[in-house]
Amino acid sequence: MNESALTDKSQVEKVFIKGTIERITFHNPDNGFCVLRVNVKGYRDLVSVVGYSSVIASGEFIEAGGVWKNDPQYGLQLSASTLRSAAPTSIEGIQKYLASGLIKGIGTVYAERLVSAFGTDVFAIIETKPDRLLEVDGIGKKRCAKIIQGWEAQKKIKEIMVFLYANGVGTSKAVRIYKTYGDDAIKLIQENPYRLAQDIYGIGFITADTIAQKIGIEKNSLIRARAGIRYALFEEVDNGNCGFPKEELIPKAAELLDISADIIGEAAESEINEGSVIADSIGGVECLFIPSLHYYEKTIAERVRLLSQGSVKWDEIDGEKAIPWIEGILNISLAENQKRAVETAITTKFLVITGGPGVGKTTIVNSIIKILAAKNLKILLAAPTGRAAKRLAESTEMEAKTIHRLLEFDPAERRFKRDSDNPLECDLLVVDETSMVDVQLMNSLLKAVPADASVILVGDVNQLPSVGAGQVLMDIIESERVTIVTLNEIFRQAKTSKIITNSHAINQGDMPDLSNDIEGDFFFVNAETPEVGMRKIIQIVKERVPKRWDYDPVKDVQVLCPVNVGGMGAKMLNIELQKVLNPDAVERVERFGVTFAVGDKIMQVQNNYDKEVFNGDIGYISSINIEDKELTANFEEKEVIYDFDELDEVVLAYACTIHKSQGSEYPVIVIPVMMQHFMMLQRNLIYTGVTRGKKLVILVGQRKALSMAIKGKRQNKLRYSKLKEWLKDAN
């Protein structure tokens, strides 16, 4: 049958074809959209089929129903409204299917060996007599188990994906659903689809709501309204709030769900009565809280009160003798305010040290630690991120751990081993970069500190608050419940750095010095449009910085963006920087709309306690195994392996948001500052970004945008948090 015969057919007449997939031209795992080239009996040429399929592989036999469309660019295609696949039956089709990588443990080589050994019976062998796979050369017990597991997983995944797609949603999260719910996945979803939003990372209320309405849950039902209250509240948690005013939340939820505020109000009362939501006040305003966050803040206040009581464990130290001694040991001369800070620290049970860059926080902490270490005290050092912990270890010449590793997370139990029943063994705990510690992590940390130990929290309260909920450091400082040492004097050696002097100017609401001294460490590059800005950033990262300052464009240079999306957001910059910084990588895989290649810089974007990698950790892809569907990356010399289905946990990291850079320092940072970022242009955002630069800071953009950020508010608004009240009320 020729093409002209096809084009004569009615454009609306539905046709059905059957054939074998010869080639997958395109497949988007996020929504199942695919473009296939299919060998159909009776057709002279391969037929192009466009449709949706959850899992698809070359060699599969498909049945497709749809209408013919003549695309101006791609020619004649069958636009399929139905697309069903079945295992192939021919030897050639079976081998192509097995070689597609769909089943973990089988690639091109083993597909050929399996077909040679078992012919068309290979699927029946895998299904009913899997031990016979050991007869095939090169297949041992380990690979055999992997093949069996991959076969079973694909059967279940297909079933789940078909169910999801039939109910109007994408299919990329099916593997995660199956891992969470197992064989009962469909049954549990049908009982209460809204549980997906609570249980499955990456599936929110919108997806769950789509399923709910497809399976017949009424728009105005109480179950939907109750789920909507939690959804609206979790949206505020994502904005950093621990609670939110009830009178604002109810109309917000009503608008989000498009149902009446009366139904939402009734749902809110049901949630409160069952303890799914907590009602309490902040500053006299009635608020609703996620129960866990309400508990964390209350517990933090109790632990701060407890740890502040009593006296330090060590004998009295004479500051007049200790300070000259430490100055001699470290070969430094402490300023008067630094001496007072050290004297305060060696006599105080719970202390906060805060201040910006160049004010001597590191020197003070090092002095305190060295004085107390001489008394043979057990001192523990911690920071929220791996980079911050490494920097703390380098400055103190002592071991420092991330808070997660210090607390010893137990993957089997899904909790920290260190807690109030099994506390840390220490006389003093020092925590650096405390501004980025959220209420959940601070709760876990303080519960693990023994009651007789001392605590020193170090951080810059003017930086952005934590990515997670709360504003712990600010609340502790403003409560005036513990001793605070505030440092604001820039030391003489630090004044030679424009990074430091400009950081302080920005923090005070003043424009930085943009004179672009050729020998300086702070530069402003004008770019009046996003297109020009993009071009200049790529040139700066790829050519100018490496050529002039000899920095590695991948490992030493970090682009920090005010926003993640948009023409000058981190996502777009990552795509463009990947093209120029890693253009020749052969091994690649595309998942969740992102192409990953060997050599790429990536960032973990959620805590994974099993793999011991955490939100904000940066690594480099070392290998991609298409056959085993695994990607391997190195994080601080530690190897981490991801299944392809887990790659939504990482993103490219040539560029990242300023929020994600907290707790890290980089030799060189480049920050785009454009008017298109105006919604995020806040003083503390720019301040946090600039203070991430260690040797060189380059701003690219418009002076007007920079001025808007600096002259405006320090931040849009304080977060809704009750911690400060509880700290003030503590007896």
N, C-alpha and C positions, 0 to 999 in steps of 0.2 A: 504494500500500500504506500503511495507516495504522499508527499506533503501537501500538494495542491488538492488532493482528494479530501484531506483533513480540513483544509481551510474552507471548503464548500459547505461543511456541516454547520448546522445552526450553532450560534455562539452560546445559546442558553440550554441546549439539549445536554442532559447529563449523560456522560459515558463512563464505562468501567473498563479498566485494563488490568492485566496481571502480567508480572514479569520479574526479572531478577535485577537487583541493583548492581550496576557495573561500576558506578562512581558516585561518590557523595561530593557534589560541587561545593555545597555549603550546609552547615548545620549549626544552629545556635542552641546550645544546651540550656540557656536561660528560659527560652519560651518554646523550644521544640521546632521552630521554623527551619525548613530544610529545602534544598534544591538538589534533586536527584537526577541521574542519567540512568534510564532503565531499559533493559533489553526485553522487548515485548514481542512475542511470537506473532508473525504476520506483518511486522513493521520493518521496513528496510533499514532505517537509521535508529539510533538510540532515541528514546523519548524523554524529553525534559518534564519532570514532575515537580510542582511546587506545592508544598503543604506543610503539615505539622506532624511530627512524630517524636515521641519522648526519647526513645533509644533507637538508633538506626545503625546498620552496618552494611558494608559492601558484601555482596553475595546473598543477602536476604531476599526471599521471595515476597513480593508485596502485591496487595490488591488496592487499587486506587479508584475513587469515583469523583468526578468533577466535570468541569467544562473547559473546552479549549479556549485559550486566549493567545493572541498574537502580540507579544511584547515588542515594542519598537527597537529595543536594544538587544534582547536575547532571543527573539524569534518565537516560534510556536511552543507553547507550554500547556501542560494539563494543570489547571488550578484545582487541586484536589481538596474537596470538602471532607472526604473520608480517606484515611490512609492506614491500612492494617498490614502488619508484617507477620511472616511465618518463617520458620527455619527452612533453609534451602534443601532441595532434594538431590540435585546433581552433584557429582564429585567436584567439579570445578567450583560450583556455588558454595558448597560446604567448606572447601579449602579457603576460599576468599572470605567467607563469613568468619571462620576461626582466626584468620590472619589479621582481621580488622582491628584487633586490640580490645574488642568488646568484653571478652572474658579474660580476667586477670590471670597471668601465667602462660598464656598462649599468644605467640607472635607468629611471624612468617615461618620460621624454622620449624617450630613445633606443630603448626597447622599442617605443614606438609608431612611430617612424620606420623601424625595421628591419622590423617587420611590414608596414607600408605599402609598403616597397620590395620585399620578397621573399616576403611571404605565408607559406604553410606550408612553403616551402623554406628558411626562414631558418637552421634548424639545419644543413642540408646545406651551405649557403653558408659558414657559419662553419667547418664541419669540412673542406670540400674546396676551397673557393674564397674564402679569407678576404680576398684583395685586393679583392674586390668590395664589401667593407664601406666602402671609400673612396668609393663612389658615393652613400652616404647623407649628407645634409646635416649638417654639423657633425662628422663623423668624419674626423679626420686620421690621419696615420701613428702618432702617439703613442697616441691612443685605440684605434686599430685593433690595435696591438700589445698593449695592455692587455686588450682583449677576447679576443684569441687566447690569450694567456697564461692568462687567467681560465678560459676554456673547457677548455683542456688540464688545468689544475690541478684543476678540478672532477671531470673524468673519473677522474684518478688518485686523487684524495682519496676519491672514492666507493668505488673498488675497495679501497683500503686500509682505509677505515672499515668496509666490509662484512666484510672479513677479520678486523679487530680485534673487531668486535661479535660475529661468529660464534664467536670464541674467548673470549668472556666478559668483555670489558673495555669501558670507555667509549671515546668516539671523539674527545674534544676535542684530543688530541695528534696526530691523523693528519696535519695540515698540517706540523707540526714534523718528524714522521718522514719525510714525503715530501721536505721541504727537505734533510734530512740524508742520506737514502739514495737519493733519486731513484727512477727506474723499477725499481730492484732491491730496493725496500723489502721486499716480501713475501718474496722469495727469501732475503734476508739474515736476516730475522726467523725464518723457518722453520729456517735453518741453526743459529742460536744466538740464541734470544729474549732471553737474559740480557744481550746486548750493548746492548739498549735502555736498561737501567739505567745503563750507563756512558756512552752516547753522546748520549742525548736528555734535555735539561733538563726536569724535571717528571715524568719517568717513573721510578719507583723499582723496587726489587726485587719488590715485591708484584705490580705490574702485569705485569712480565716473567715472574714465576713463574706467574701465572694463564694467560698465553699458553702457556708451556712445558708445563704440565700438560694443557692443552686439545689441544695438538698431539702429545701422547704421550710426553713426557719423564718418566721414572720418578721418583717421589718420592724414592727412596733413591739416585738416580744420582750419580756423582761430579761430573758437570758442574753439577748443581744444588747439591751440597754446596760446591763451590769458589766458585760464585757467591754462596752464602750466607755464606761466610767474608768475602768482600769487602763484602757487604751489612752484616754485623754491624760490620765495621771502619769502614765509612763512616758508620754511625750514630754511632760514637764520635767520628769526625772532626767530625760535625755538632755534637757536644757540646763541641768545642774541642780534643780530644785529637789529638796527632800520632801516638801509638802507644797500645797498650793491652795489659795483661797477658794472655799467652796462656792461662793457666789460668782466667781469667775469660771470655775471649772464646769459647773452644770450647763450654762449656756454654750460653752465651748464644745462640750460633749454632744449637746443637742444639735448644734450646727454640723459637727463632724458626721453624726449618724443620720441627720435629717429626720429627727423625730422630736416630739414635743418635750419641753423642759420638765413638764409634770411627770412624764414617764421616767426621765433621767433622774429626777429628784427621788422618785419612789425606788429606783434602782440603787441610788446612792445610799438610802436608808437601809436597804436589804444588805448591801455590801458592808456597811458599818455594823449592823446587827450580827452578821456572821463573822466579823473580824477580818474580812478580806481587805478592808480599808479602815484606817484609824482616823477618828475625828479628834483634833486637838487645835489649840490656838497658837498663833505666832504674833506677838505684839498686840494681843487682844482681838485679832482677826481669826474667825473660825476657818480652819484649814483641813484638808484631807491628806493623809499620808499613806504611802506604801508601808505596810507593817514593819518590814525588815529595816527600812531606813529610819523609821521612828525609833525602833529599838536600838539601832547603832548609835544614833546621836545621844540618846539617853544614857547608854552604857559608856560612851566616851566621857561624858560629863562625870559620871560616877568614878571612872578609873582615874581621870585627872585629879579629882578631889582626893582619892585615896593615895595616889602616888605623890601628891604635893605635901602630904602630912609627914611629920617626923623629921628626923635629921639624916644627913648623909651617913653612909656606912663607914667611911674612913675617918681616921683621927683628924683632929683639927690641923689644918695646914697653914703655916705662917706665910701670908702672901708677900711680905717684905723680903723674905728669903727665897721663896719659890720663884718669883718673877725674875730677879736677876739671874737666878740659876738657869731658867729656861731660855732667857735671852742669850746666855753664853752657850748653851747646848745647841740652839738653833741658829746662832750667829745673827741675831736680829735685835732691833731696838723697838720695843713696843711703845706706841703713843699712850697718852694718859687715859683716853677712853678705852683703849684696848686693855690696859692694865686693870681698869675698874671692871671690865667684862670678865677677865680671867679670875679676879678676886671673887666676883659674884658667883661664878660658875663652880668654884671649888667649895662653896659653902651652901649651895642651893640644891634642893631636892628635885625640882621640876623647873626647867629654864627654857625660854625661847630666845634665840639669837636671830635677829632679822636685819636686813639691809641690802642695798643694791650691789652691783659689781664694783670692785676696786676699793671697798671700805674695810677690808681686812677680816672677813668672816673666816676664811680658810686659815689664816695665821692664828686667830684666836682659838679655833677648834683644835688645831694642831698643838698649840701651847697647852691647852687644858688636858688633852689626851696624854701628852708626854709627862706632864706633872703627875697625873693620877696613875699612869702606868708605872712610874717609879715607885709607887706604893704597893706594887704587885696586886693591883685590882683587876678584876675580870671585866674587860671593856668590849662591848659589841658595837660595830659600826654598820649602818644600813642606809640604803637609799631606794627610791621607788623603781628606778630603771637600772639596767645593766651598765649603761654608760656612766650614769651618775655614781654608781657604786665603784666602778673602776677608777673614776677620777678621785673619789674620796680615798680609795686605797693608795693611789699614787701620791697624794698630798700628805698623807699621814704615815705612809710606809707600814701600814697595818692592814690586816685582812678586812675587807668590807663586802657585804653581801646585799643582794636585792632583798627587799622585805619579804617577798614570797619565798625565797630560798632560806632566809633566816627562820621563817616560821615552819619550814619543812612540810610542804604540802604532800598529802598522802593520796595518790590517784585512786587507790582501791576504795578508800573511805570517802573520797571527795571532800576532804576537809584538811585544815592545818593540824599537824601533830602537836605543835606548840600552842598551848592555850592556858587558861587559868588552872587546869588540873595538871598540866605538864609545862610549867613556865620555862622561859629562857633562863640560862645560867649566867647571870651577869650582876655586876655591881653598878654599872653605868651603861645606858644605851644612848648612842648618838645617832640621830636620823637627819640626813642632809636632804635638800630639795623637798622640804615638807609641804610646800605650797601645792604640790601636785598630788598629795595623798588624799584620797576621797574618804568618805565616812565609813564605807565598808572595810577598807583596808586598815584604817586607823583603829577601828573597833577591834579587829583581829589582833593588831599589833599590841595595843595597850592592855588587852586582856592577858597577853602572854608575858608581860613584864612583871617580875616579882614585886610584891608590895614594898619591900625594903630597898629596892634599886632606885637609882636616880636616872632622870631622863633629860636629855638636851635635844630640843628640836631646832633645826637650823633651816632658814629659808628666806626667800624674798617675797614679802606679802604683796608687793606691787605687781608681781607677775600675774598671768592668767591663773584663775583658780583651777582645780583639778578637772580632768575630763569627766570623771565620774561625779556623782552627786555630792553636794555640800561645799563648804568653804572653811575647812577645818582650821587651818592656820590662822586665818583672819578672825574667826570666831573666838579662838583661844586668846589671841592678842587683845581683841576688843572687849572681852569679858573681864579683863584685868584680874583674873582669878589666879594667875601664876606670875612669876617674875619675868619681866621682858627686858632684854638688852637690845636697844635700837641703835644701829651704826649708820651714820650718814656722812661722815667725813671721808672724802676721797684722798688717798695717800699720794704723796708726791710722785712716786714712780708710776702710779696708775694714771696720773694726770697727763702723761705723755701720750696716752692712747685715746684717740678720738672715739673709739668704740665705747670706752667707759664714760668719757665726758659727755658724749652725745646721748648715751643711755640715760644719764641723770637729767640732762636737759629735757629729753622726751618725757621722762617721768614727772617732771615739774610743769609740763605743759608748754615748754619753750621749743622753738624750732631748732634742730641740730645744726651744727656748722657743716654746710654743704660746699665748702670751698674747693674740695677735691685736690688737696695737697698731694703732689706726685709721690712723696715719700710717706704718705699717711696710710692708715688702715681702714678708712671709712670713705666710701665714694657714693655719689648720686649720679645716675645715668638717666638723662631725660628721654622719655618715650611718651608721645602724646596720644598714641592709639594702641590698642591691644596687639594689632598686627606688628607694629614696630617694636613693641615691648617683647613679644615672643621672639622675634628675630634677634634682638639684642641679647636677650637672656641666653639663647642657644649659642651665640657667638662668644659671650663672656665665659660660659661654662666650658665649651669645647675648645676654644682657642686662646682667648686673651689671658685668663687666669693661669692655665698650664704653661703658656709661653713666657709670661712675665714673672710669675712667682713660683713656677715649678711645682704646682700642686696637682695631684691626681684628680681628674675631673669627675671620677666616680666615687672614690673613697674619701677624698678630702673636701669636695664641694657639695653643699646641700642647698637646694632651692626650697625656700619656705614661703608658702602662700597663705594669704588671709582666708581663702576659701578653697573648697575642694572641687567645685564644678564651675563651668563657664569657660570662656575663651582663654583666660589667664589663671584658671584654677589648677590645682595639683594634678587632676586626672589628665587634662589636655597636655600640660607640660610634660608629664611622664611619657605620653605617647610620642611627643616630638623629641624629647631627650633620648628616649630609647633608640629612636631611628639613627641618631647621630653618634651616640656613645656605645652602642652595641649592635652595629649594623650587620655584622658578618656571622652571627650565631646561627648554626645549622640546626641544633636541637631546640625545638620549640613546641609549646602546647598552648592551646587557647581554652580557657575556662572562665565562665562567668563574665564574658565580655572583655577579658584581658588576655593579651598574649604574653606568655612568660618564656624567656630564653635563657640558656646557660650563659652566665656572666652578669645577668641582671641584678641590680640592687633591689631588695624587697623589704617590706616592713610588715611585721605581725600586727594585726589590728584588733585582736581580741585575746584575752588570756587563755592559754591552753596549758593547763597544769599537767596533763599527761606528758606533753612534749617538753615541758619546762621552758616555754617561750611565752613572752608576755606582750601586752599591748604597747607598741612603740619600739620593740626590739628590731634592729636592722640586721639583715643577713645578705648573703650573696649566693645565687643559684650555682651549684657546682655540677649537677647532672640532671638529666631528664630521661626516664626509662619508659618509653612508649609501651613496651610489651607488658611490663608490670604495673603501668599506670601510676608511676611514682615520680615525685620531684624531690631532689635533695638540695638542701641549702645549709650554708655554714653561718652560724650566729656566734660571734666571739669565740671562734675556734671549736664550737660545738656543732656536730652534725645533726640536722633535723630532717626527717623524712615525712613528706606529705603524700597521701593519696590524691589523685587528681580531683576527687570529689570534695577535698578539704581546702582547695585553693581559694575559696572565698574568705579564708582567714588571713590571706596576705594580699598586699597590693604592691605595685611598683613603687620605688622610693627614691628615684632620682629627684623627685619633688614630693613634698608632703605639706600638710597644713602646719601652721605655727602651733596650733593646739597639740598636734602629735609630736612636736619637737621638744616639749617640756621635759626637763631633767637631762637633756643632752646638750653637748657642746660640739661644734664642728670647727675645723680650721678655717673654712671659708663658707659664708652663707650669702645667698643672693635672694632678695625679697622683692617681688613685684608689688607695687603700690599704685593702683589705678582707681579712677573714679567708679568703675564698674563694681568695685569691692565696697562701695560706700556703706552698705548695710552692716559690714563687719569692721569698718574702720574705727577702731577704738584705741585709745592711748596705750592701754596695757597690752593690747595685741602687738602693736609695733614695738613696744618696750621689750616684751618677752622675746620677739623675733630677733631684735638687734642683740640682746644679751646672750643669744645662743652662739654668736660669732666669737671665736677665740683669737684669730689672727687677722681676719679680713672680712669686712661687711660691705656689700654692694646693694644699694637700693636702685630699682629700675622702675620708672613710671613718671607720674605727674606730681609736681610740687603742690598743686592744689589739693590732691588727694592726701598727700602726706600731712599738709597743714590741717586738713579737715580732721584727720585721725588724732593729731596731737592737741589741737585746740579744743576738741570736743570733750565729752565726758571720759573719765578714766575707764569706765565700762558702762554698758547700757543700764544695768540695774544690779543690785545685790540679789543674791539667790535667797529663796525662801528656805530658811534653816532655823531650827529651834535650839541648836546647840548652845549658842551664846546665852540664851535665857536660862537654860538648865545649868550652865556653868556659873552664872551669876547667882542663881538660887541655891547652889550647892552649899550645904552647911559644913 
